[in-house]
Amino acid sequence: MIVSTTCLKQSAAKLNRMSEAAPRSPRRAPVERQRDPERTKAQLLEAAKAEFGAKGYAAARVSEIAAKAGVNKQLISYYFGGKEGLYNALTATMYGDYVAVADHEKPFAEVVRFFARSGVRDHDLAKLFLWENLTDGAPDAIGVEGQREFLQRQVEYVRARQAAGDFPADLDPAFLLVIFMAASSAALALPRIVRAVSGQDPQSAEFAEAYGEQLARLVGHLADPGKR
């Protein structure tokens, strides 16, 4: 069967007109977004916590995060604007939870106990916090502003507890905060030492409970006698 060139051209032109006339459907979101966007975002945040906690920001890969979450990596850009946006969303949640714990009416011992235990119970978040400090000054350092704001609010809390008599007036609230933050990070920063001196697994719930209690007792001994 022979088809003329003229017929072919006419058919092509007709198809082009039909294509132009048909309304373009809007760009559709991936199936994951249509099903349950909040669930997908939660999965990405949880996977990001594990990846950033294990490797730090610079070495973390969005492809690994997406694979852990079981979704297309394009969703990271869609929901969070990319790797940095995902990291900022994750740390904003972390800092928000920590700030909420340090209510000015809550005794310093209780907050110290909480931080000591949470550092063991959620290793990924605690490691992320350490990574931010270990990479301080690096060209690709991230989380500086968020951490600074969080720490300034923590100093305000410690100063309020000093006024309430949780520790004497001759102790500097900022330095005291550094001391107890370092102490709370011991299980992650010094696991060999913890294991050697205590005989306990620094990642265990038993250690978290016992260590948190000891730090709380130490804070209790600092209480200003004149305000007890």
Helices and strands as residue ranges (DSSP letters): H 5-21, H 31-35, H 37-59, H 62-69, H 74-80, H 83-101, H 108-121, H 123-134, H 144-163, H 173-184, H 186-189, H 191-198, H 205-221, G 225-227
